[in-house]
Amino acid sequence: MEKVKLAIIYYSSTGTNYQLARWAEEGAKEAGAEVRVLKVNELAPQSAIDSSPAWKATSEATKDVPIVSNEDLEWADAYIFSTPTRYGNVSSQMKQFIDTTGKIWAEGKLVNKVVSAMSSAGNAHGGQEATVKSLYTTMMHWGAIIVPPGYTDKSIYVAGGNPYGTTVTVDQQGNMVEDVKEAVKHQAKRTVMVAEWIKKGRQ
């Protein structure tokens, strides 16, 4: 059987969700997947980016990461989305990309894709869970198959115990409060595993 194709789609202004995406890539490749790490298009003006050293540094460090397209969604068997929370919802950049998927959704090309999600916020109750669940609401409209981590590995407890998807708190210095690397890798491996089951069942 050919490898599971996984698209890891993220938005990251200051680097947190980019790091989550790279850890997910590491876990997925260990699970044998073919992986594309992709960012959504930036909507903020350059003046806003330049006003924040961390934002500017992240923008420059990730300038070679490809921008996701609907063709990537068609290519992939599975997706992992990662976005910071914005008032308990996804970033406007992530939402804008999702809003461009209407055509392939209408053509049934998003049905039975396997999906999981991750998020971050500036405090422990900053809306991370709501952000992950809002992404899953969209995936229900797609007819995708949602694969949350649940409590399927001890790393989830170490990372803060979120069963919906790995989430992390970022302090004022931009550091991750929880140790989430292994939880992210486990979530990616679990996503690939379920995608493999579905891929086998459809062949």
TIFIGU-420773 format. One record per residue: z, x, y of N, C-alpha, C, O, CB in turn. Coordinates in steps of 0.2 Angstrom, whole numbers, padded with zeros to 4 digits, m for minus. Each point is the difference from the previous one (the first is absolute). Glycine has a CB too. Example, Ala and Ser with C-alpha at 12.3 -4.5 7.8 and 13.67 -1.06 7.14 Angstrom:
REM TIFIGU-420773
n.up	n.east	n.north	ca.up	ca.east	ca.north	c.up	c.east	c.north	o.up	o.east	o.north	cb.up	cb.east	cb.north
0039	0066	m0028	0000	m0004	0006	0000	0004	0006	0003	0005	m0001	0003	m0014	m0005;
m0010	0007	0011	0001	0004	0006	0003	m0004	0005	0001	0003	0006	m0011	0003	m0009;
//
This chain:
REM TIFIGU-420773
n.up	n.east	n.north	ca.up	ca.east	ca.north	c.up	c.east	c.north	o.up	o.east	o.north	cb.up	cb.east	cb.north
0000	0004	m0006	0000	m0004	0006	0000	0004	0006	0004	0005	0001	0002	m0014	m0007;
m0010	0008	0011	0000	0003	0006	0006	0000	0004	0004	m0005	m0001	m0016	0003	0002;
0014	0007	0003	0006	0000	0004	0001	m0007	0005	m0005	m0002	0002	0005	0015	m0003;
0006	m0014	0002	0002	m0006	0005	m0002	0003	0006	0002	0006	0002	0007	m0011	m0009;
m0012	0002	0012	m0002	0002	0007	0005	m0004	0004	0001	m0006	0001	m0013	0008	m0003;
0016	0003	0006	0005	m0003	0004	m0001	0002	0007	m0001	0006	0002	0009	m0005	m0011;
m0008	m0006	0014	m0001	0002	0007	0007	m0001	0003	0004	m0005	0000	m0016	0001	0000;
0015	0009	0003	0006	0000	0004	m0002	0000	0007	m0002	0004	0003	0009	0003	m0012;
m0005	m0013	0012	m0002	m0002	0007	0006	0000	0004	0005	m0004	m0001	m0015	m0003	m0003;
0010	0011	0010	0006	0001	0004	m0002	m0001	0007	m0005	0002	0002	0011	0005	m0011;
0000	m0008	0013	0000	0001	0007	0006	0004	0002	0005	m0002	m0003	m0012	m0008	0006;
0006	0015	0001	0006	0004	0001	m0001	0003	0007	m0004	0004	0002	0006	m0001	m0014;
0003	m0004	0017	0000	0002	0007	0003	0007	0000	m0002	0005	0003	0002	m0016	0002;
0006	0012	m0008	0004	0006	0000	0001	0004	m0006	0004	0004	m0001	0001	m0009	0010;
m0009	0003	m0015	0000	0004	m0006	0004	m0003	m0006	m0002	0002	m0005	0000	0007	0013;
0006	m0014	m0007	0004	m0002	m0005	m0004	m0003	m0006	0000	0001	m0006	0009	m0003	0014;
m0013	m0003	m0006	m0004	m0004	m0005	m0006	0005	m0003	m0003	m0002	m0005	0006	m0009	0011;
m0005	0016	m0002	m0005	0005	m0003	0004	0003	m0005	m0004	0002	m0005	m0002	m0001	0016;
0012	0001	m0010	0003	0004	m0005	0001	m0005	m0007	0000	0003	m0005	0006	0004	0014;
m0004	m0013	m0008	0001	m0005	m0005	m0007	0000	m0004	0000	0000	m0006	0009	m0007	0012;
m0014	0007	m0002	m0007	m0001	m0004	m0001	0007	m0004	m0003	m0001	m0005	m0001	m0006	0015;
0005	0012	m0007	m0001	0007	m0004	0005	0000	m0006	m0003	0002	m0005	0000	0004	0015;
0009	m0008	m0010	0004	m0001	m0006	m0003	m0005	m0005	0001	0002	m0006	0009	0001	0013;
m0012	m0008	m0004	m0003	m0005	m0005	m0007	0003	m0003	m0001	m0001	m0006	0006	m0009	0013;
m0008	0014	m0004	m0006	0003	m0002	0002	0005	m0006	m0003	0000	m0005	m0003	m0001	0016;
0011	0005	m0010	0003	0004	m0005	0002	m0003	m0006	m0002	0002	m0006	0006	0005	0015;
0000	m0013	m0009	0002	m0004	m0005	m0006	m0003	m0004	m0001	0000	m0006	0011	m0002	0012;
m0015	0000	m0002	m0006	m0004	m0003	m0004	0005	m0004	m0003	m0001	m0006	0003	m0007	0015;
m0001	0014	m0006	m0004	0006	m0004	0004	0002	m0006	m0004	0001	m0005	m0001	0002	0016;
0011	m0003	m0011	0004	0002	m0006	m0001	m0005	m0005	0000	0001	m0006	0009	0005	0013;
m0010	m0013	m0005	m0001	m0005	m0005	m0008	0000	m0002	m0002	m0005	m0004	0012	m0002	0009;
m0014	0011	m0002	m0007	0001	m0003	m0005	m0004	0004	m0006	m0001	m0002	0011	0002	m0008;
m0003	m0004	0016	m0004	m0004	0004	m0005	0005	0005	0002	0005	0001	0007	m0014	m0001;
m0015	0006	0002	m0004	0003	0005	0002	m0004	0006	0000	m0006	0001	m0010	0008	m0009;
0012	0003	0013	0003	m0003	0006	m0004	0002	0007	m0003	0005	0000	0014	m0004	m0006;
m0011	m0006	0010	m0002	0001	0007	0006	m0002	0005	0002	m0005	m0001	m0014	0002	m0003;
0014	0008	0008	0004	m0001	0005	m0004	m0002	0006	m0004	0004	0002	0013	0004	m0007;
m0007	m0014	0008	m0004	m0002	0006	0004	m0003	0005	0005	m0003	m0001	m0014	0000	m0007;
0007	0004	0015	0004	m0003	0005	m0004	m0005	0003	m0006	m0001	0000	0012	0012	0002;
m0002	m0016	0001	m0004	m0005	0004	m0001	0003	0007	0003	0004	0002	0003	m0014	m0008;
m0011	0007	0010	m0002	0002	0006	0006	m0001	0005	0003	m0005	0000	m0015	0002	m0003;
0012	0008	0007	0005	0000	0006	m0002	m0004	0006	m0006	0000	0002	0010	0011	m0005;
0000	m0016	0005	m0002	m0004	0006	0003	0002	0006	m0002	m0002	0006	0001	m0007	m0014;
0006	0013	0008	0004	0002	0006	m0005	0005	0004	m0003	0004	m0002	0015	m0006	m0003;
m0011	0001	0012	m0004	0005	0004	0003	0007	0000	0006	0001	m0002	m0009	m0010	0010;
m0002	0014	m0007	0002	0007	m0001	0006	0002	0005	0004	0004	m0002	m0016	m0002	m0001;
0012	m0006	0008	0006	0002	0005	0007	m0002	m0003	0005	0004	0001	m0013	m0006	0009;
0008	m0003	m0014	0006	m0002	m0003	0002	0005	m0006	0006	0002	0000	m0008	m0014	0003;
m0003	0014	m0006	0001	0005	m0006	0002	0007	0004	0005	0003	m0003	m0014	m0009	m0005;
0006	0008	0013	0002	0006	0003	0007	0000	0003	0003	0005	0001	m0015	m0003	0002;
0014	m0008	m0001	0007	0000	0003	0006	0001	m0005	0005	0001	0002	m0010	m0009	0006;
0003	0008	m0014	0005	0001	m0005	m0001	0006	m0004	m0005	0000	m0004	0007	m0012	0003;
0002	0018	0001	m0002	0006	m0004	m0001	m0001	m0007	m0004	0002	m0003	0011	0004	0011;
m0002	m0011	m0011	m0001	m0001	m0007	m0006	m0004	m0002	m0003	0002	m0005	0015	m0002	0004;
m0014	m0004	0005	m0006	m0004	m0001	m0006	0004	0000	m0005	0000	m0004	0011	m0010	0009;
m0006	0014	0001	m0006	0004	0001	m0001	0005	m0006	m0005	0002	m0002	0007	m0003	0015;
0004	0004	m0015	0000	0005	m0006	m0003	m0003	m0006	m0004	0003	m0004	0014	0003	0009;
m0008	m0012	m0007	m0002	m0004	m0006	m0007	m0001	0001	m0004	0000	m0005	0015	m0005	0003;
m0014	0002	0008	m0007	m0001	0001	m0004	0006	m0002	m0005	m0001	m0003	0008	m0008	0012;
m0001	0015	m0006	m0004	0006	m0001	0001	0002	m0007	m0005	0003	m0003	0007	0000	0015;
0003	m0003	m0015	0001	0002	m0007	m0004	m0004	m0005	m0001	0002	m0006	0013	0002	0009;
m0013	m0010	m0002	m0003	m0005	m0004	m0007	m0002	0002	m0003	m0005	m0003	0014	0001	0000;
m0014	0008	0007	m0007	m0001	0003	m0005	0000	m0005	m0006	m0003	0001	0009	0007	0010;
m0002	m0001	m0017	m0005	0001	m0005	0001	m0006	m0005	m0005	0000	m0005	0004	0012	0007;
0006	m0016	m0002	0001	m0005	m0005	m0005	m0005	0001	m0001	m0003	0006	0013	0005	m0007;
m0016	m0004	m0004	m0005	m0005	0001	0003	m0007	0002	0005	m0002	m0001	m0012	0008	m0007;
0003	m0010	0012	0002	m0007	0002	m0003	m0004	m0005	m0005	0000	m0002	0005	0003	0014;
0005	m0008	m0014	m0002	m0005	m0005	m0005	m0005	0002	m0001	m0001	0006	0013	0003	m0010;
m0016	m0004	m0001	m0005	m0005	0001	0000	m0005	m0006	0004	0001	m0004	m0011	0008	0010;
0004	m0014	m0005	m0001	m0005	m0005	m0003	0003	m0006	0002	m0003	m0006	m0003	m0006	0014;
m0003	0013	m0008	m0003	0004	m0006	0005	0003	m0004	0000	0000	m0006	m0011	0002	0013;
0016	0001	m0004	0006	0003	m0003	0004	m0006	m0004	0002	0002	m0006	m0001	0008	0014;
m0001	m0015	m0005	0004	m0006	m0004	m0004	m0002	m0006	0003	m0002	m0005	0002	m0002	0016;
m0012	0004	m0010	m0004	m0002	m0006	0000	0005	m0005	0001	m0001	m0006	m0008	m0005	0013;
0008	0012	m0005	0000	0006	m0005	0006	0000	m0004	0000	0001	m0006	m0007	0006	0014;
0013	m0008	m0005	0006	0000	m0003	0002	m0005	m0005	m0002	m0006	0001	0006	0012	0009;
0000	m0004	m0016	0003	m0005	m0004	0006	m0002	0003	0003	m0006	m0002	m0009	0011	m0008;
0010	m0001	0014	0006	m0001	0002	0001	0003	0007	m0003	0004	0002	0008	m0004	m0014;
0000	m0003	0015	0002	0002	0007	0007	0001	0001	0004	m0004	m0003	m0014	m0002	0007;
0012	0011	0000	0007	0000	0003	m0001	0001	0007	m0003	0004	0003	0008	0002	m0013;
m0001	m0011	0013	0000	0000	0008	0006	0003	0002	0005	m0001	m0003	m0013	m0009	0003;
0008	0013	0006	0006	0003	0003	m0001	m0001	0007	m0004	0003	0003	0006	0005	m0012;
0003	m0011	0012	0000	m0001	0008	0007	0000	0003	0004	m0003	m0004	m0015	m0004	0002;
0012	0009	0008	0006	m0001	0003	0001	m0007	0002	m0005	m0004	0000	0005	0015	0004;
0006	m0014	m0003	0001	m0006	0001	0000	m0001	0008	0002	0004	0004	0005	m0006	m0014;
m0010	m0004	0012	m0001	m0002	0007	0003	m0007	0001	m0003	m0005	m0002	m0007	0013	0004;
0016	m0008	0000	0004	m0007	0001	0000	m0003	m0007	m0001	m0006	0000	m0002	0005	0012;
0004	0004	m0018	0000	m0003	m0006	m0007	m0002	m0003	0000	m0003	m0005	0011	m0001	0008;
m0016	0007	0000	m0007	m0001	m0003	m0003	0007	0000	0002	0005	0002	m0002	m0017	0003;
m0006	0011	m0007	m0004	0007	m0001	m0003	0002	0007	0000	m0004	0005	m0003	0001	m0016;
0002	0009	0012	m0003	0003	0006	m0006	m0004	0002	m0004	m0002	m0004	0009	0013	0002;
m0007	m0011	0008	m0006	m0003	0003	m0006	0003	m0003	m0005	m0003	m0002	0010	0000	0012;
m0005	0010	m0011	m0005	0004	m0003	m0002	m0003	m0007	m0006	0000	m0002	0009	0010	0009;
0003	m0010	m0011	m0001	m0003	m0007	m0003	m0007	0000	m0004	m0002	m0004	0013	0010	0000;
m0006	m0012	0008	m0002	m0007	0001	m0008	m0001	0001	m0003	m0004	m0002	0015	0001	0006;
m0014	0008	0001	m0007	m0001	0002	m0004	0002	m0006	m0006	m0003	0000	0009	0006	0012;
m0002	0002	m0016	m0004	0001	m0005	0000	m0005	m0005	m0005	m0002	m0003	0008	0014	0004;
0003	m0015	m0003	0000	m0006	m0005	m0004	m0006	0003	m0003	m0003	m0004	0014	0007	0001;
m0011	m0004	0009	m0004	m0006	0003	m0008	0001	0000	m0004	m0004	0001	0014	0002	0006;
m0012	0008	m0009	m0007	0002	m0001	m0002	m0002	m0007	m0006	0001	m0002	0006	0008	0011;
0004	m0011	m0014	m0002	0000	m0007	m0002	m0007	m0002	m0001	m0002	m0006	0009	0010	0004;
m0009	m0013	0007	m0002	m0007	m0001	m0006	0000	m0005	m0001	m0004	m0004	0006	0001	0015;
m0010	0007	m0009	m0007	m0001	m0004	0001	0002	m0007	m0002	m0004	m0004	m0004	0007	0014;
0009	0002	m0012	0001	0002	m0007	0005	m0004	m0003	0000	m0001	m0006	m0003	0013	0008;
0008	m0015	0002	0005	m0005	m0003	m0004	m0006	m0002	0001	m0003	m0006	0008	0007	0013;
m0014	m0006	m0003	m0004	m0007	m0001	m0004	0001	m0006	m0002	m0004	m0004	0002	0001	0016;
m0002	0010	m0013	m0005	0001	m0006	0004	0001	m0006	m0003	0002	m0006	m0005	0003	0014;
0015	m0005	m0008	0004	0000	m0006	0001	0007	m0002	0002	0002	m0006	m0006	m0013	0002;
0003	0016	0008	0000	0007	m0002	0007	0003	0000	0001	0006	m0001	m0013	m0005	0005;
0017	m0005	m0001	0007	0003	0000	0004	m0004	m0005	0006	0002	m0001	m0007	0000	0013;
m0002	m0006	m0016	0004	m0003	m0006	0002	0004	m0005	m0004	0005	m0002	m0002	m0015	0005;
0012	0010	m0006	0003	0004	m0005	0000	0007	0001	0001	0004	m0004	m0006	m0012	m0003;
0005	0010	0013	0002	0007	0002	0007	0000	0000	0004	m0004	0001	m0014	0006	0006;
0013	0004	m0009	0007	0001	m0001	0002	0003	0007	m0003	0005	0002	0003	m0003	m0015;
0006	m0004	0015	0002	0002	0007	0008	0001	0000	0004	m0004	m0003	m0014	m0002	0008;
0012	0011	m0001	0007	0001	0001	0001	0002	0007	m0005	0002	0003	0007	0001	m0015;
0004	m0003	0015	0000	0002	0007	0007	0004	0002	0005	m0001	m0004	m0012	m0009	0007;
0007	0013	0002	0005	0004	0003	0001	0000	0007	m0005	m0003	0004	0004	0011	m0013;
0007	m0007	0012	0001	m0001	0007	0005	0005	0003	0004	0003	m0004	m0008	m0015	0003;
0005	0012	0008	0005	0004	0003	0002	m0004	0006	m0003	m0004	0003	m0001	0015	m0008;
0010	m0009	0007	0003	m0003	0007	0005	0005	0003	0002	0005	m0004	m0004	m0017	0000;
0004	0011	0010	0005	0004	0003	0007	m0001	m0001	0004	0004	0002	m0012	m0003	0006;
0010	m0006	m0012	0007	m0001	m0002	m0001	m0004	m0007	m0005	m0003	m0002	0010	0003	0014;
0001	0000	m0015	0001	m0003	m0007	m0002	m0007	0000	m0002	m0002	m0006	0010	0010	0004;
m0008	m0012	0007	m0001	m0007	0000	m0006	m0002	0005	0001	m0005	0003	0011	0003	m0007;
m0016	0007	0004	m0006	m0001	0005	m0006	m0003	m0002	m0005	0000	0004	0009	0010	0000;
m0004	m0014	m0009	m0005	m0004	m0002	m0005	0003	m0006	m0005	m0003	m0001	0006	m0001	0013;
0002	0009	m0015	m0005	0003	m0005	m0002	m0005	m0006	m0005	0000	m0002	0011	0011	0005;
m0001	m0014	m0005	m0001	m0005	m0006	m0005	m0006	0002	m0004	m0002	m0003	0016	0005	m0001;
m0011	m0005	0010	m0004	m0005	0003	m0007	0002	0001	m0005	m0004	m0001	0015	m0001	0007;
m0011	0011	m0004	m0006	0003	0000	m0004	0001	m0006	m0006	m0002	m0001	0010	0008	0010;
m0001	m0004	m0014	m0003	0001	m0007	m0001	m0007	m0003	m0006	m0001	m0002	0012	0011	0000;
m0002	m0015	0003	m0001	m0007	m0002	m0006	m0003	0004	m0004	m0005	m0003	0016	0004	m0001;
m0013	0002	0010	m0005	m0002	0004	m0007	0002	m0002	m0005	m0003	m0001	0013	0002	0011;
m0008	0008	m0012	m0006	0002	m0004	m0002	m0003	m0006	m0005	m0002	m0002	0008	0013	0007;
0003	m0013	m0009	m0001	m0003	m0006	m0003	m0007	0001	m0004	m0003	m0004	0013	0010	m0001;
m0007	m0011	0010	m0003	m0006	0002	m0007	0000	0000	m0004	m0004	m0002	0014	0001	0008;
m0013	0008	m0002	m0007	0001	0000	m0003	0001	m0006	m0006	m0002	m0002	0007	0007	0013;
0002	m0001	m0016	m0003	0002	m0006	0000	m0006	m0005	m0004	m0001	m0004	0009	0012	0005;
m0001	m0016	0000	0000	m0007	m0003	m0006	m0003	0002	m0004	m0003	m0005	0016	0002	0004;
m0014	0001	0007	m0006	m0003	0002	m0006	0003	m0003	m0005	m0003	m0001	0010	0000	0012;
m0005	0010	m0012	m0005	0004	m0003	m0001	m0002	m0007	m0005	0001	m0003	0007	0008	0011;
0003	m0012	m0011	0000	m0001	m0008	0002	0007	m0003	m0002	0001	m0006	m0006	m0010	0007;
0011	0014	0002	0002	0006	m0003	0006	m0001	m0004	0003	m0005	0000	m0008	0011	0010;
0006	m0001	m0014	0006	0000	m0005	0005	0005	0003	m0001	0006	0000	m0006	m0009	m0010;
0013	0000	0013	0005	0004	0003	0005	0004	m0005	0002	m0004	m0005	m0003	m0004	0015;
0002	0014	m0009	0004	0004	m0004	0005	0003	0004	0000	0006	0002	m0009	m0004	m0010;
0015	m0005	0008	0006	0003	0004	0003	0005	m0005	0000	m0001	m0006	0002	m0010	0013;
0002	0015	m0004	0004	0005	m0005	0006	m0004	m0003	0002	0003	m0006	m0006	0007	0013;
0006	m0015	m0005	0006	m0003	m0003	0006	0005	0000	0001	0004	0004	m0009	m0012	m0010;
0011	0008	0000	0006	0005	m0001	m0002	0003	m0007	0004	0000	m0005	0005	m0007	0011;
m0015	0010	m0006	m0003	0003	m0006	0001	0007	m0001	m0002	0003	m0005	m0006	m0012	0006;
0012	0012	0004	0001	0007	m0001	0006	0002	0005	0001	m0003	0005	m0013	0005	m0008;
0016	0003	0001	0006	0002	0003	m0001	0002	0007	0004	0000	0005	0001	0003	m0015;
m0011	0000	0011	m0002	0002	0007	0000	m0005	0005	0001	0001	0006	m0008	0008	m0011;
0006	m0015	0003	0000	m0006	0005	0007	m0001	0003	0000	m0001	0006	m0009	m0004	m0012;
0014	0006	0002	0007	0000	0003	0001	0006	0004	0004	m0002	0006	0000	m0004	m0016;
m0006	0011	0009	0001	0006	0004	m0003	m0001	0007	0002	0002	0005	m0002	0006	m0015;
m0006	m0011	0010	m0004	m0001	0006	0003	m0006	0004	m0003	m0002	0005	m0007	0006	m0011;
0015	m0008	0004	0003	m0005	0004	m0001	m0007	m0004	0003	m0005	0003	m0006	0011	0007;
0000	m0006	m0016	0000	m0006	m0004	m0004	m0006	0002	0001	m0006	m0001	0010	0010	m0001;
m0017	m0003	0005	m0005	m0005	0002	m0004	m0002	m0005	m0004	0004	m0002	0004	0000	0014;
0000	m0010	m0015	m0004	m0001	m0006	m0007	m0002	0002	m0004	m0001	m0004	0014	m0003	m0002;
m0011	0002	0012	m0007	m0002	0003	m0005	0006	0000	m0006	m0001	m0001	0012	m0009	0007;
m0004	0015	m0004	m0004	0006	0001	0004	0005	0004	0005	m0001	0004	m0015	m0006	m0003;
0009	0014	m0002	0004	0005	0003	0000	m0001	0008	m0005	0000	0003	0002	0008	m0013;
0009	m0007	0013	0000	0000	0007	0005	0005	0002	0005	0002	m0004	m0007	m0014	0005;
0001	0015	0005	0004	0005	0002	0002	m0001	0008	m0003	m0003	0004	m0002	0011	m0012;
0011	m0006	0009	0003	0000	0007	m0001	0007	0003	0001	0005	m0003	0007	m0014	0000;
m0011	0009	0009	m0001	0006	0004	0005	0001	0006	0000	m0005	0004	m0013	0004	m0008;
0016	0006	0005	0005	0001	0005	m0004	0002	0007	m0006	0001	0000	0015	0002	m0009;
m0005	m0002	0014	m0002	0001	0006	m0004	0007	0001	m0004	0001	0004	0013	m0008	0001;
m0008	0011	m0010	m0003	0007	0000	m0006	0000	m0004	m0004	0005	m0001	0015	0000	0003;
m0013	m0011	m0005	m0006	m0001	m0004	0001	0002	m0008	m0005	0001	m0003	m0001	0001	0013;
0013	m0001	m0012	0001	0002	m0007	0001	m0006	m0004	0003	m0005	0002	0002	0015	0002;
m0007	m0010	m0010	0001	m0006	m0005	0008	0000	m0002	0002	0006	m0002	m0014	m0005	m0002;
0015	m0006	0004	0007	m0001	m0001	0001	0000	m0008	0004	0004	m0002	m0002	m0010	0013;
m0006	0002	m0014	0001	0000	m0008	m0005	0005	m0003	m0005	0002	0003	0008	m0014	m0002;
m0001	0014	m0007	m0004	0004	m0004	m0005	m0004	m0004	0002	m0003	m0006	0008	0011	0005;
m0016	m0009	0003	m0004	m0005	m0003	m0006	0003	m0004	m0004	m0004	m0003	0007	m0003	0012;
m0004	0014	m0009	m0006	0003	m0003	m0001	m0003	m0008	m0005	m0002	m0001	0007	0012	0009;
0003	m0009	m0012	0000	m0002	m0007	m0002	m0008	0000	m0003	m0002	m0005	0011	0012	0001;
m0005	m0014	0008	m0001	m0007	0000	m0007	m0001	0001	m0003	m0005	m0003	0015	0002	0006;
m0015	0006	0002	m0007	m0001	0002	m0004	0002	m0006	m0005	m0003	m0001	0007	0005	0013;
m0001	0004	m0015	m0004	0002	m0005	0000	m0005	m0006	m0005	m0001	m0004	0007	0013	0007;
0004	m0014	m0005	0001	m0005	m0005	m0004	m0007	0002	m0003	m0002	m0005	0015	0007	0002;
m0012	m0007	0009	m0003	m0006	0002	m0008	0001	m0001	m0003	m0004	m0003	0012	0001	0011;
m0011	0009	m0007	m0007	0001	0000	m0002	0001	m0008	m0005	m0003	m0002	0005	0009	0013;
0004	m0003	m0015	m0001	0000	m0007	0000	m0007	m0003	m0004	m0001	m0005	0009	0013	0004;
m0001	m0016	0003	0001	m0007	m0003	m0006	m0004	0002	m0003	m0004	m0004	0015	0005	0005;
m0015	0000	0005	m0006	m0003	0003	m0006	0002	m0004	m0004	m0004	m0003	0009	0003	0014;
m0005	0007	m0013	m0006	0003	m0004	0001	m0003	m0007	m0005	m0002	m0003	0004	0013	0010;
0007	m0011	m0010	0001	m0002	m0006	m0003	m0008	m0001	m0003	m0001	m0005	0013	0009	0004;
m0008	m0012	0005	m0002	m0007	0000	m0007	m0001	0001	m0003	m0004	m0003	0014	0001	0007;
m0014	0007	0000	m0007	0000	0001	m0004	0002	m0006	m0005	m0003	m0001	0007	0006	0013;
0001	0002	m0015	m0003	0002	m0007	0000	m0006	m0005	m0005	m0001	m0003	0009	0013	0005;
0001	m0015	m0002	0001	m0006	m0005	m0006	m0005	0002	m0003	m0002	m0005	0016	0004	0003;
m0013	m0004	0008	m0005	m0005	0002	m0007	0003	m0001	m0005	m0004	m0002	0013	0000	0011;
m0010	0010	m0007	m0006	0003	m0001	m0002	0000	m0008	m0006	m0002	m0001	0008	0010	0011;
0002	m0006	m0014	m0001	m0001	m0007	m0001	m0007	m0003	m0005	m0001	m0004	0012	0011	0003;
m0004	m0014	0004	0000	m0007	m0002	m0007	m0003	0002	m0002	m0005	m0003	0014	0003	0004;
m0015	0004	0005	m0006	m0002	0002	m0006	0003	m0003	m0006	m0002	0001	0011	0000	0010;
m0004	0007	m0015	m0006	0004	m0003	m0002	m0003	m0006	m0005	0002	m0004	0009	0008	0009;
//
